[in-house]
Structure formats: structure tokens, C-alpha cells
Amino acid sequence: MQWTHWQRYIFAFVITATIFGIAFFIAGRIDQGRVADIRAMQDAIAIDLLSTETQFELLGNLDCELLGERPVLTEELAVLAERLAYTESNLGSNNAQVTLLKKQYSLLQIKDYLLMQEITRKCGGTPVFVLYFYSNKGDCTECGRAGEVLTYLRQEYPALRVYSFDYHLDLGALQTLITLRKVRGEDVPAFIINNRAPVYGFKNVEEMEVLIPELATLATSTAQTSETE
Amino acid sequence: MDIGALGIYFCLFMGLYFEVFLLISFLEQRPHKKTASRPRYYPTVAILVPCWNKEKTLAATVHSLLALQYPKKKLSIVIIDDGSTDGTLAAAEEFANHPQVKIFSKQNEGSKYSALNFGLARTQSELVGCLDADSFVAPDALIEVVKKFESAPDIMAVTPAMRVHQPRNFFELMQAVEYVFGIFYRKMFDNLKAITVLPGPFSTYRREVFTKIGGFRYAHHTEDMEMAFRMHKNGLRIANAHTAVVSTKVPSSLGSLVRQRVRWSRGFLENSRDYSFMFFNPRYGNLGLMALPFGLIAFGMGLYVAGYMLYSLVTTLFTKALSLWTTGVPLQVAAPHFELFYIDTSMLTFLVAIVIGLTLVAVLIGGRIAQTKLSASSLVLYFACFGFVAPLWLGRAVWDMALARETGWLT
């Protein structure tokens, strides 16, 4: 009789553990789907970048208007960044797939940044670039809030190009960029605005607007909405 | 994953384990349907109705007892006015000329057990039932109880299926679901021979229970729980007659609900301490190995989950407020934006959904067992709100116990 008790306890335990296992498996499969979704987005952006680069090489600076039709990947990169951040919060910063996606994303950003620099040099214009370096190793308590400020500014000024990089990401191209720009890891958050010297520490919206006077030349999202209307 | 979240997973595992365990018990032994059969023998029955300030409901309670389908000569109703300060005694006197009704009045001694013992001493019947003066029995309830006693000679006490009487407001509707869930798990505990309480509404005993183990005790104002514990200690079997339906009025305000549940919760903690030798003791079967330990674990888990949720909420709000204040980013109230990518599909979400789903299954089974229908609003209120109000009495019970604060028989 006593054995029946234990049998029932063990059977219930096995079923419960199985349910946990199934929940773990399904959640994992869905996360894999998300990773695949991000990867597909990155592939699409990579193709777009390559296309723009090729277009640029074919035309040189002969037809900046044509280049201007599809040079801007800001929106796609912003959506990708948002999805990547969400996936990172779910799977954790140390997840190998997340790290790989972040490396690919960082490369795309660097390529987009270099291409946009080149286009600006040859075609003119007054774009505003912000390179933002953060750390999520627990050594930067202000990085989260710094990110919020930049997200808000990007919403307010759709033409503002913000490129965010995980300082500690083990990626050759990124580390080269860090070395070239002389960014100090121990002082992140760090901002490089329009190729000027790095600025360190958290800055609120007001302080950022002072640091980026070029923002005045950019249309705000409210102005754009009004024009559309 | 932080330690706090790990604790939540542990709670989910335990909750799920308990539900799976009960469902296995259900599949092993499904409750039978009500039949039209009659008992072979009608024992004499005395129903004790202890009442303290129940002038509004006493008459309806007694009328429901008088309407019981049972030989009149074999059934007596004993009303014990426990020193009421309202018109309870006058309401009882309305039945003074009824041959089945006996009315007594005594001084209140601060707890219900004394009124029950007072009535018990004035009866000689073979079965003794108890009925709170705000509960109403179905006409065939007593017959179903007697049939249950007849089904096995070793059954010494029988509990009914309890449901909420005419639930109307927020708190009553919420409790309606809780009581139906209770019908399910009480029946499953019956299968496991592990019923932990003999509730005031219509629990019925063989007289020999009292001759063997004595009458009711103070038991921290939960004499019904202590009696069940003591019966198990002495090897006296308790069964559940799920076809014997009794409706009971429940607290209709947050204050009265919390007071009632603090008494129950604290009673459980104090009686658990008094009968701690039963915990994890294989001698007491499923009661010692499952029902009692899990009751205590569930108590702790309820407090832990509530504490963790409160901590998370406060931390999130504080962080958001700090962020708004320091970043200078204006508060943006955006319309909800649906995107498939961002639907929460974490393991935690699935597990919570499974626990809620299995609870719903248990509630539906409970409703079927006692042929009780629940409104959709009841179900929504229960699943959306019960988890937020229950920690109020769990926390208060622990607090009162820690301070050894004395509370009265309030509800």
C-alpha cells in the first residue's frame, strides 16, 4: 500500500518534470525562430549595404540623387537593434548565438557608417553620426540610461544616425575602430559625435542636445509628421 | 537567471506537481454520480447550529434543515445561541414550537468550540452534524451524507460539497470559484484519505468519534481543522460526500474576508505546529507525506511569489522614475503596438499558462462533481485577482502568529 503512495508521487514528479521539459523545449524553439528572424534581417541589410556600395562604385559621385534614393538604412538598423536587444534580454548576453548576432550587427553598423561617411564626403549633406560605446558586463551602471537618451533622440530626429557598440565584443573590426578613435573602456558610456573626440559619461537629453549642435539642422519627427499631413 | 526568479520556477514546479498529483488521483478514482437510492437504515441525527449574531440568516438556515428529506422523528435541530448581542435568539424563538427544534442560549466564551460542545452534550443521536447559521443545506444533503456513512463502516465523519450562496459582488464571485476548486481537491483528498478540515457547514460525525477522542477544542479558533487532525491521529477515517451540497454565505468585503482567512490561515499554522509529528510521517499516509507538507509549502510559496512580484514592481517603478528624472526623456504614453516578435514566449509564460490551465480544469471538474455552474465573470475575477488578495491574509497570519497576537472568533 505504501508503495502505491510512492509510485503516485514519482509518477506525478515525472509528469511535472516532463511538462517543464516541454515548456523549456517550446520556448527554446521559439527563441531559435527569433534568432533566425534576426539573421534574415541582417542578411537583407547586408545585401542592401552591398548593393549601395556597388551602386556607389558604379556611379561614383556622378549621380548623388540616385544614391540618395536608397542610401539610408537607419530604420532597418533601428528595428534590428530593438529585436536584438529583446533577444539578448531573453537569452542572456553570454549566449553564443546572441554574441554572433551582435558581431554581425556591429559589422553592419561599421559598414553603414563608413559608407555613409563616403557618400557624405562625395555628395555633401550634413548628416549627424553618433558612435555610442557601452558595456553590459555590469561595469557600466549608466549605460542603460544613456541608451534611453539616444533612443529618444533618434525618435525625435529620424535622420540622426546612432551606431551602438558593445565595447567588450571580441570583434577585430570593432576593436580597430575603438583603437583608432582612442575610446577608453573604463569610462564608458562613450560618445563620438561627428568624428570629434570621444565624450565620456552619462549625458541627459539636454546635455546631448548641447553636445550635438548639428541636431538643429535636422528635421524633427513632429515636423516631418506635419509635413506629411 | 537571478535567485529570485529561480524561486518562482520552484514555486511553479511545486504548484504544477500538486495539480498533476490531484489529477492523477481523479483519473484513478472518478467521483460517482448521484443516485436515487435510499439508505438502508436511517440513523438518528442531531444538527447543531451554533450562532453568534446571525439574526439575518438563522431562519433561512433552520428552514433549509426542516426541509431535509429525512424522517422527522429521526432528525432534531439544536440551535445554540452563543451569547448573541443582536436579535438571533428572537429569530431562533420563532421555531420554539417546532417539535424538531431545540433552542439553547449560553454565554459567549470567545470561540465556537464551546457552543458546539454545549450542543453536543444535549444530544444523544447516532450522528451529529454541525451547520453554521449562515449556511443552507440542499434537501437531499443529509440522505447523501448518511449513504456515505453506510458505504463503509470505518467512515467516522463526512464532509459535504460546499458552494457559495448566491454570489453577487466582487469578493463573493471570486470565492465562488475558490469553493468549487475546493470541492475538487476535497474529493481528491478523500480519495487519498487525507482530508484536513471538517468545515462548519454540515460536517457530520458518528457519535463514537466524541466518545473516543473527546469533544471540540479551542484549537486557535479552528476547531474544525483540529478535529480533523485529531481524528487522523487516532486513525478515524474522514470521507467526503460530494453529492451532499451545502451553500454558505461568504464574506462580502475585503475586510471581513481577510479577517476570516487570517483566522483560518493562522489556525492552520498553529495546528500544524501542535501536530507537527504528522508532517512527513509515513504512518499518516498521504496526509503526512503530501497534504499537510504541501499545505505549509503552499503557504510559504504564496508569500514568496507575492513578495517577489511586489519587489519586482517596486524596483521597476523606481528604476523607471529614476530614469525619467535623470535622462530628461519625457514620459511617452504610446498606444499598444502588437508585433508577433515581441510576444512573451518564455518558459515562465508557458508554465504559468499551464498552471492556470490545470487550475481551470480542476475548477471545471469541481463544478461538474457538485453540479455547480460558474459565471464567466467569476472565473475571470478569480484568476485575475485571487492571487493578489490571498497574500494579504497569509502575510497577516504570519505576522499575528509571530507577535502571538490574540484574535477572536470574528466571522
Contacts between the chains, C-beta under 8 A, distances in Angstrom:
chain1	res1	chain2	res2	distance
A	2	B	282	6.4
A	2	B	285	7.9
A	5	B	282	7.8
A	5	B	285	6.4
A	5	B	286	6.2
A	5	B	289	6.3
A	8	B	21	6.9
A	8	B	24	6.1
A	8	B	25	7.5
A	9	B	21	7.4
A	9	B	289	7.4
A	9	B	290	7.3
A	11	B	24	6.3
A	12	B	17	5.8
A	12	B	20	4.7
A	12	B	21	4.1
A	12	B	24	5.7
A	13	B	17	6.5
A	15	B	20	4.9
A	15	B	24	7.6
A	16	B	13	6.3
A	16	B	16	5.0
A	16	B	17	4.4
A	16	B	20	5.2
A	19	B	16	6.2
A	19	B	20	7.5
A	19	B	351	7.8
A	19	B	354	6.1
A	20	B	13	6.5
A	20	B	16	7.6
A	20	B	347	8.0
A	20	B	351	7.1
A	23	B	347	4.9
A	23	B	350	4.0
A	23	B	351	5.2
A	23	B	354	6.8
A	24	B	347	5.3
A	26	B	345	7.7
A	26	B	350	6.1
A	27	B	345	6.0
A	27	B	346	5.6
A	27	B	347	4.1
A	27	B	349	7.9
A	27	B	350	6.1
A	30	B	345	4.3
A	31	B	345	7.7
A	34	B	341	6.6
A	37	B	341	6.6
A	83	B	341	6.0
A	86	B	341	7.4
A	86	B	342	6.3
A	90	B	346	6.5
A	144	B	323	7.7
A	145	B	323	5.5
A	145	B	326	6.0
A	145	B	327	5.2
A	148	B	323	6.1
A	148	B	327	5.3
A	148	B	329	5.8
A	149	B	327	5.1
A	149	B	328	7.4
A	149	B	329	6.3
A	152	B	327	7.4
A	152	B	329	4.4
A	202	B	326	7.6
A	204	B	326	6.3
A	204	B	327	5.3
A	204	B	328	4.1
A	205	B	327	6.3
A	205	B	328	3.8
A	205	B	329	5.9
A	206	B	328	5.3
